[in-house]
């Protein structure tokens, strides 16, 4: 498996409030970004894998929705997570 429990805890520790803080928007956005990067690499090698392509599009939509939520809720948190993860928008 490409994402084990220790990697998830490291992501949530770095971007959330702690290793068990899986509900914060920043932690979820960071996790989605990790998964999106993994699927993007997979699709570069397997360009006909349409099921993975569909799941990638759904993940991007979920991350966009969370980013929109953060924009409305707290613009400073939004700007911080976008800068940390290196997202374009």
N, CA, C and O atoms as CSV, one atom per row, in Angstrom:
chain,resi,resn,atom,element,x,y,z
A,1,UNK,N,N,0.850,-1.181,0.000
A,1,UNK,CA,C,0.000,0.000,0.000
A,1,UNK,C,C,0.892,1.240,0.000
A,1,UNK,O,O,1.903,1.295,0.701
A,2,UNK,N,N,0.509,2.207,-0.778
A,2,UNK,CA,C,1.334,3.397,-0.915
A,2,UNK,C,C,1.202,4.353,0.255
A,2,UNK,O,O,2.060,5.217,0.436
A,3,UNK,N,N,0.146,4.224,1.057
A,3,UNK,CA,C,-0.090,5.151,2.156
A,3,UNK,C,C,-0.416,4.350,3.410
A,3,UNK,O,O,-1.535,3.861,3.565
A,4,UNK,N,N,0.561,4.214,4.307
A,4,UNK,CA,C,0.311,3.470,5.534
A,4,UNK,C,C,-0.004,4.441,6.678
A,4,UNK,O,O,-0.009,5.658,6.494
A,5,UNK,N,N,-0.260,3.889,7.835
A,5,UNK,CA,C,-0.709,4.677,8.984
A,5,UNK,C,C,0.338,5.704,9.428
A,5,UNK,O,O,-0.007,6.822,9.810
A,6,UNK,N,N,1.603,5.322,9.375
A,6,UNK,CA,C,2.662,6.248,9.810
A,6,UNK,C,C,2.759,7.462,8.883
A,6,UNK,O,O,2.993,8.580,9.342
A,7,UNK,N,N,2.582,7.242,7.588
A,7,UNK,CA,C,2.622,8.364,6.655
A,7,UNK,C,C,1.430,9.300,6.876
A,7,UNK,O,O,1.565,10.522,6.807
A,8,UNK,N,N,0.266,8.708,7.140
A,8,UNK,CA,C,-0.920,9.532,7.412
A,8,UNK,C,C,-0.713,10.366,8.666
A,8,UNK,O,O,-1.032,11.555,8.684
A,9,UNK,N,N,-0.181,9.749,9.713
A,9,UNK,CA,C,0.066,10.480,10.949
A,9,UNK,C,C,1.074,11.601,10.726
A,9,UNK,O,O,0.949,12.674,11.317
A,10,UNK,N,N,2.072,11.361,9.879
A,10,UNK,CA,C,3.054,12.401,9.585
A,10,UNK,C,C,2.399,13.575,8.847
A,10,UNK,O,O,2.710,14.734,9.118
A,11,UNK,N,N,1.503,13.270,7.923
A,11,UNK,CA,C,0.795,14.322,7.184
A,11,UNK,C,C,-0.071,15.131,8.133
A,11,UNK,O,O,-0.059,16.361,8.086
A,12,UNK,N,N,-0.826,14.452,8.998
A,12,UNK,CA,C,-1.719,15.153,9.913
A,12,UNK,C,C,-0.942,15.902,10.995
A,12,UNK,O,O,-1.401,16.939,11.473
A,13,UNK,N,N,0.222,15.396,11.386
A,13,UNK,CA,C,1.039,16.102,12.365
A,13,UNK,C,C,1.584,17.398,11.767
A,13,UNK,O,O,1.613,18.437,12.426
A,14,UNK,N,N,2.012,17.318,10.515
A,14,UNK,CA,C,2.614,18.486,9.873
A,14,UNK,C,C,1.573,19.555,9.538
A,14,UNK,O,O,1.821,20.745,9.734
A,15,UNK,N,N,0.414,19.138,9.036
A,15,UNK,CA,C,-0.560,20.103,8.536
A,15,UNK,C,C,-1.760,20.299,9.455
A,15,UNK,O,O,-2.473,21.294,9.326
A,16,UNK,N,N,-1.997,19.379,10.373
A,16,UNK,CA,C,-3.110,19.512,11.301
A,16,UNK,C,C,-2.633,19.964,12.661
A,16,UNK,O,O,-1.545,20.519,12.810
A,17,UNK,N,N,-3.468,19.715,13.647
A,17,UNK,CA,C,-3.103,20.099,15.007
A,17,UNK,C,C,-2.353,18.992,15.729
A,17,UNK,O,O,-1.715,19.245,16.750
A,18,UNK,N,N,-2.417,17.780,15.221
A,18,UNK,CA,C,-1.734,16.654,15.836
A,18,UNK,C,C,-1.914,15.412,14.992
A,18,UNK,O,O,-2.595,15.465,13.968
A,19,UNK,N,N,-1.318,14.285,15.393
A,19,UNK,CA,C,-1.406,13.068,14.575
A,19,UNK,C,C,-2.812,12.467,14.524
A,19,UNK,O,O,-3.127,11.723,13.595
A,20,UNK,N,N,-3.648,12.773,15.496
A,20,UNK,CA,C,-5.006,12.215,15.519
A,20,UNK,C,C,-6.053,13.217,15.025
A,20,UNK,O,O,-7.249,12.927,15.066
A,21,UNK,N,N,-5.618,14.386,14.561
A,21,UNK,CA,C,-6.529,15.429,14.089
A,21,UNK,C,C,-6.823,15.206,12.605
A,21,UNK,O,O,-6.259,15.874,11.739
A,22,UNK,N,N,-7.712,14.261,12.332
A,22,UNK,CA,C,-8.019,13.918,10.944
A,22,UNK,C,C,-9.169,14.731,10.385
A,22,UNK,O,O,-9.481,14.611,9.200
A,23,UNK,N,N,-9.804,15.549,11.196
A,23,UNK,CA,C,-10.978,16.272,10.739
A,23,UNK,C,C,-10.715,17.686,10.291
A,23,UNK,O,O,-11.601,18.312,9.709
A,24,UNK,N,N,-9.531,18.219,10.538
A,24,UNK,CA,C,-9.270,19.603,10.147
A,24,UNK,C,C,-9.183,19.703,8.630
A,24,UNK,O,O,-8.750,18.774,7.949
A,25,UNK,N,N,-9.600,20.841,8.128
A,25,UNK,CA,C,-9.597,21.042,6.675
A,25,UNK,C,C,-8.181,20.990,6.119
A,25,UNK,O,O,-7.957,20.444,5.038
A,26,UNK,N,N,-7.227,21.554,6.849
A,26,UNK,CA,C,-5.844,21.556,6.365
A,26,UNK,C,C,-5.285,20.138,6.249
A,26,UNK,O,O,-4.610,19.807,5.274
A,27,UNK,N,N,-5.571,19.308,7.247
A,27,UNK,CA,C,-5.100,17.925,7.211
A,27,UNK,C,C,-5.716,17.145,6.063
A,27,UNK,O,O,-5.030,16.374,5.391
A,28,UNK,N,N,-7.010,17.344,5.836
A,28,UNK,CA,C,-7.676,16.637,4.745
A,28,UNK,C,C,-7.165,17.116,3.392
A,28,UNK,O,O,-6.973,16.309,2.483
A,29,UNK,N,N,-6.945,18.412,3.251
A,29,UNK,CA,C,-6.420,18.938,1.991
A,29,UNK,C,C,-5.027,18.382,1.726
A,29,UNK,O,O,-4.702,18.035,0.590
A,30,UNK,N,N,-4.207,18.295,2.761
A,30,UNK,CA,C,-2.856,17.745,2.603
A,30,UNK,C,C,-2.912,16.268,2.212
A,30,UNK,O,O,-2.135,15.815,1.371
A,31,UNK,N,N,-3.824,15.525,2.818
A,31,UNK,CA,C,-3.968,14.109,2.480
A,31,UNK,C,C,-4.453,13.943,1.044
A,31,UNK,O,O,-3.936,13.102,0.308
A,32,UNK,N,N,-5.436,14.736,0.643
A,32,UNK,CA,C,-5.926,14.674,-0.737
A,32,UNK,C,C,-4.812,15.034,-1.718
A,32,UNK,O,O,-4.712,14.431,-2.787
A,33,UNK,N,N,-3.985,15.999,-1.370
A,33,UNK,CA,C,-2.887,16.400,-2.246
A,33,UNK,C,C,-1.887,15.256,-2.404
A,33,UNK,O,O,-1.397,15.001,-3.505
A,34,UNK,N,N,-1.587,14.572,-1.309
A,34,UNK,CA,C,-0.686,13.417,-1.378
A,34,UNK,C,C,-1.258,12.346,-2.312
A,34,UNK,O,O,-0.551,11.801,-3.160
A,35,UNK,N,N,-2.558,12.054,-2.138
A,35,UNK,CA,C,-3.200,11.028,-2.965
A,35,UNK,C,C,-3.280,11.465,-4.425
A,35,UNK,O,O,-3.106,10.641,-5.323
A,36,UNK,N,N,-3.541,12.754,-4.678
A,36,UNK,CA,C,-3.603,13.269,-6.042
A,36,UNK,C,C,-2.243,13.135,-6.722
A,36,UNK,O,O,-2.164,12.729,-7.881
A,37,UNK,N,N,-1.185,13.473,-6.009
A,37,UNK,CA,C,0.164,13.339,-6.580
A,37,UNK,C,C,0.493,11.888,-6.901
A,37,UNK,O,O,1.115,11.597,-7.923
A,38,UNK,N,N,0.073,10.979,-6.024
A,38,UNK,CA,C,0.320,9.559,-6.277
A,38,UNK,C,C,-0.436,9.093,-7.523
A,38,UNK,O,O,0.130,8.414,-8.379
A,39,UNK,N,N,-1.712,9.458,-7.618
A,39,UNK,CA,C,-2.508,9.034,-8.774
A,39,UNK,C,C,-2.004,9.674,-10.070
A,39,UNK,O,O,-2.069,9.050,-11.129
A,40,UNK,N,N,-1.514,10.885,-10.000
A,40,UNK,CA,C,-0.982,11.542,-11.190
A,40,UNK,C,C,0.230,10.776,-11.715
A,40,UNK,O,O,0.366,10.563,-12.920
A,41,UNK,N,N,1.097,10.370,-10.811
A,41,UNK,CA,C,2.245,9.568,-11.222
A,41,UNK,C,C,1.836,8.225,-11.806
A,41,UNK,O,O,2.435,7.749,-12.770
A,42,UNK,N,N,0.807,7.615,-11.213
A,42,UNK,CA,C,0.305,6.339,-11.711
A,42,UNK,C,C,-0.261,6.494,-13.118
A,42,UNK,O,O,-0.041,5.643,-13.980
A,43,UNK,N,N,-0.985,7.573,-13.344
A,43,UNK,CA,C,-1.620,7.757,-14.650
A,43,UNK,C,C,-0.619,8.135,-15.740
A,43,UNK,O,O,-0.906,7.955,-16.924
A,44,UNK,N,N,0.539,8.651,-15.366
A,44,UNK,CA,C,1.562,8.916,-16.375
A,44,UNK,C,C,2.080,7.619,-16.973
A,44,UNK,O,O,2.444,7.570,-18.148
A,45,UNK,N,N,2.114,6.558,-16.154
A,45,UNK,CA,C,2.588,5.257,-16.634
A,45,UNK,C,C,1.462,4.417,-17.217
A,45,UNK,O,O,1.701,3.597,-18.103
A,46,UNK,N,N,0.233,4.608,-16.734
A,46,UNK,CA,C,-0.913,3.790,-17.152
A,46,UNK,C,C,-2.007,4.707,-17.676
A,46,UNK,O,O,-2.997,4.961,-16.990
A,47,UNK,N,N,-1.825,5.197,-18.884
A,47,UNK,CA,C,-2.713,6.232,-19.374
A,47,UNK,C,C,-4.110,5.725,-19.733
A,47,UNK,O,O,-5.016,6.537,-19.921
A,48,UNK,N,N,-4.309,4.430,-19.831
A,48,UNK,CA,C,-5.631,3.896,-20.147
A,48,UNK,C,C,-6.406,3.425,-18.917
A,48,UNK,O,O,-7.448,2.783,-19.050
A,49,UNK,N,N,-5.916,3.732,-17.751
A,49,UNK,CA,C,-6.583,3.347,-16.503
A,49,UNK,C,C,-7.669,4.388,-16.195
A,49,UNK,O,O,-7.438,5.342,-15.452
A,50,UNK,N,N,-8.842,4.187,-16.773
A,50,UNK,CA,C,-9.898,5.184,-16.684
A,50,UNK,C,C,-10.559,5.224,-15.311
A,50,UNK,O,O,-11.086,6.263,-14.913
A,51,UNK,N,N,-10.541,4.122,-14.588
A,51,UNK,CA,C,-11.108,4.142,-13.237
A,51,UNK,C,C,-10.259,5.006,-12.300
A,51,UNK,O,O,-10.799,5.759,-11.490
A,52,UNK,N,N,-8.962,4.897,-12.409
A,52,UNK,CA,C,-8.095,5.747,-11.597
A,52,UNK,C,C,-8.206,7.204,-12.022
A,52,UNK,O,O,-8.105,8.106,-11.190
A,53,UNK,N,N,-8.412,7.434,-13.300
A,53,UNK,CA,C,-8.582,8.802,-13.782
A,53,UNK,C,C,-9.848,9.424,-13.192
A,53,UNK,O,O,-9.859,10.596,-12.814
A,54,UNK,N,N,-10.904,8.631,-13.118
A,54,UNK,CA,C,-12.158,9.121,-12.545
A,54,UNK,C,C,-11.981,9.429,-11.059
A,54,UNK,O,O,-12.467,10.450,-10.572
A,55,UNK,N,N,-11.291,8.552,-10.344
A,55,UNK,CA,C,-11.081,8.801,-8.917
A,55,UNK,C,C,-10.180,10.019,-8.702
A,55,UNK,O,O,-10.335,10.725,-7.706
A,56,UNK,N,N,-9.249,10.274,-9.611
A,56,UNK,CA,C,-8.418,11.467,-9.523
A,56,UNK,C,C,-9.269,12.729,-9.677
A,56,UNK,O,O,-9.089,13.696,-8.937
A,57,UNK,N,N,-10.185,12.718,-10.629
A,57,UNK,CA,C,-11.053,13.872,-10.847
A,57,UNK,C,C,-11.936,14.106,-9.628
A,57,UNK,O,O,-12.166,15.253,-9.245
A,58,UNK,N,N,-12.430,13.041,-9.018
A,58,UNK,CA,C,-13.260,13.182,-7.826
A,58,UNK,C,C,-12.457,13.742,-6.652
A,58,UNK,O,O,-12.959,14.572,-5.895
A,59,UNK,N,N,-11.216,13.290,-6.503
A,59,UNK,CA,C,-10.359,13.800,-5.433
A,59,UNK,C,C,-10.051,15.286,-5.614
A,59,UNK,O,O,-10.043,16.050,-4.649
A,60,UNK,N,N,-9.800,15.682,-6.853
A,60,UNK,CA,C,-9.530,17.091,-7.122
A,60,UNK,C,C,-10.761,17.924,-6.779
A,60,UNK,O,O,-10.630,19.028,-6.250
A,61,UNK,N,N,-11.949,17.412,-7.072
A,61,UNK,CA,C,-13.175,18.119,-6.736
A,61,UNK,C,C,-13.387,18.237,-5.234
A,61,UNK,O,O,-13.829,19.276,-4.743
A,62,UNK,N,N,-13.072,17.171,-4.506
A,62,UNK,CA,C,-13.190,17.216,-3.045
A,62,UNK,C,C,-12.219,18.225,-2.446
A,62,UNK,O,O,-12.576,18.980,-1.541
A,63,UNK,N,N,-10.995,18.233,-2.953
A,63,UNK,CA,C,-10.008,19.180,-2.448
A,63,UNK,C,C,-10.420,20.610,-2.772
A,63,UNK,O,O,-10.252,21.508,-1.947
A,64,UNK,N,N,-10.963,20.826,-3.975
A,64,UNK,CA,C,-11.411,22.158,-4.354
A,64,UNK,C,C,-12.539,22.633,-3.446
A,64,UNK,O,O,-12.585,23.803,-3.067
A,65,UNK,N,N,-13.454,21.718,-3.095
A,65,UNK,CA,C,-14.556,22.073,-2.203
A,65,UNK,C,C,-14.042,22.463,-0.822
A,65,UNK,O,O,-14.530,23.422,-0.225
A,66,UNK,N,N,-13.057,21.723,-0.314
A,66,UNK,CA,C,-12.478,22.071,0.983
A,66,UNK,C,C,-11.723,23.400,0.929
A,66,UNK,O,O,-11.758,24.178,1.882
A,67,UNK,N,N,-11.050,23.652,-0.174
A,67,UNK,CA,C,-10.357,24.929,-0.316
A,67,UNK,C,C,-11.347,26.087,-0.398
A,67,UNK,O,O,-11.096,27.159,0.152
A,68,UNK,N,N,-12.468,25.876,-1.082
A,68,UNK,CA,C,-13.504,26.906,-1.137
A,68,UNK,C,C,-14.089,27.164,0.243
A,68,UNK,O,O,-14.362,28.308,0.608
A,69,UNK,N,N,-14.280,26.094,1.006
A,69,UNK,CA,C,-14.778,26.228,2.375
A,69,UNK,C,C,-13.807,27.071,3.205
A,69,UNK,O,O,-14.224,27.975,3.930
A,70,UNK,N,N,-12.519,26.770,3.094
A,70,UNK,CA,C,-11.525,27.523,3.854
A,70,UNK,C,C,-11.480,28.987,3.420
A,70,UNK,O,O,-11.239,29.872,4.241
A,71,UNK,N,N,-11.712,29.243,2.133
A,71,UNK,CA,C,-11.729,30.617,1.656
A,71,UNK,C,C,-12.830,31.407,2.351
A,71,UNK,O,O,-12.622,32.548,2.765
A,72,UNK,N,N,-13.996,30.795,2.477
A,72,UNK,CA,C,-15.125,31.476,3.122
A,72,UNK,C,C,-14.945,31.569,4.632
A,72,UNK,O,O,-15.325,32.566,5.246
A,73,UNK,N,N,-14.367,30.534,5.230
A,73,UNK,CA,C,-14.255,30.458,6.684
A,73,UNK,C,C,-13.117,31.331,7.227
A,73,UNK,O,O,-13.324,32.153,8.120
A,74,UNK,N,N,-11.919,31.140,6.676
A,74,UNK,CA,C,-10.751,31.865,7.184
A,74,UNK,C,C,-9.719,31.976,6.068
A,74,UNK,O,O,-9.026,31.008,5.756
A,75,UNK,N,N,-9.622,33.155,5.470
A,75,UNK,CA,C,-8.763,33.354,4.305
A,75,UNK,C,C,-7.281,33.186,4.652
A,75,UNK,O,O,-6.495,32.796,3.789
A,76,UNK,N,N,-6.892,33.467,5.870
A,76,UNK,CA,C,-5.483,33.322,6.254
A,76,UNK,C,C,-5.072,31.851,6.297
A,76,UNK,O,O,-3.975,31.498,5.864
A,77,UNK,N,N,-5.952,30.995,6.818
A,77,UNK,CA,C,-5.666,29.553,6.820
A,77,UNK,C,C,-5.584,29.031,5.383
A,77,UNK,O,O,-4.741,28.192,5.067
A,78,UNK,N,N,-6.467,29.537,4.521
A,78,UNK,CA,C,-6.458,29.138,3.108
A,78,UNK,C,C,-5.123,29.497,2.453
A,78,UNK,O,O,-4.500,28.668,1.790
A,79,UNK,N,N,-4.697,30.743,2.648
A,79,UNK,CA,C,-3.444,31.186,2.033
A,79,UNK,C,C,-2.252,30.406,2.567
A,79,UNK,O,O,-1.314,30.109,1.826
A,80,UNK,N,N,-2.291,30.072,3.862
A,80,UNK,CA,C,-1.182,29.324,4.461
A,80,UNK,C,C,-1.078,27.914,3.874
A,80,UNK,O,O,0.017,27.465,3.535
A,81,UNK,N,N,-2.210,27.213,3.751
A,81,UNK,CA,C,-2.158,25.836,3.245
A,81,UNK,C,C,-1.812,25.808,1.762
A,81,UNK,O,O,-1.113,24.897,1.316
A,82,UNK,N,N,-2.283,26.782,0.988
A,82,UNK,CA,C,-1.946,26.836,-0.436
A,82,UNK,C,C,-0.447,27.072,-0.606
A,82,UNK,O,O,0.188,26.473,-1.475
A,83,UNK,N,N,0.109,27.938,0.220
A,83,UNK,CA,C,1.548,28.224,0.135
A,83,UNK,C,C,2.368,27.025,0.579
A,83,UNK,O,O,3.384,26.702,-0.036
A,84,UNK,N,N,1.927,26.353,1.662
A,84,UNK,CA,C,2.659,25.178,2.165
A,84,UNK,C,C,2.712,24.046,1.164
A,84,UNK,O,O,3.755,23.423,0.968
A,85,UNK,N,N,1.562,23.778,0.520
A,85,UNK,CA,C,1.477,22.643,-0.396
A,85,UNK,C,C,1.896,22.998,-1.807
A,85,UNK,O,O,2.077,22.112,-2.643
A,86,UNK,N,N,2.054,24.293,-2.085
A,86,UNK,CA,C,2.472,24.690,-3.430
A,86,UNK,C,C,1.381,24.532,-4.458
A,86,UNK,O,O,1.662,24.197,-5.609
A,87,UNK,N,N,0.145,24.764,-4.074
A,87,UNK,CA,C,-0.971,24.668,-5.019
A,87,UNK,C,C,-1.025,25.938,-5.854
A,87,UNK,O,O,-0.580,26.997,-5.413
A,88,UNK,N,N,-1.562,25.832,-7.041
A,88,UNK,CA,C,-1.550,26.970,-7.946
A,88,UNK,C,C,-2.525,28.060,-7.544
A,88,UNK,O,O,-2.230,29.245,-7.703
A,89,UNK,N,N,-3.682,27.675,-7.025
A,89,UNK,CA,C,-4.684,28.688,-6.744
A,89,UNK,C,C,-4.912,28.880,-5.273
A,89,UNK,O,O,-5.735,29.707,-4.879
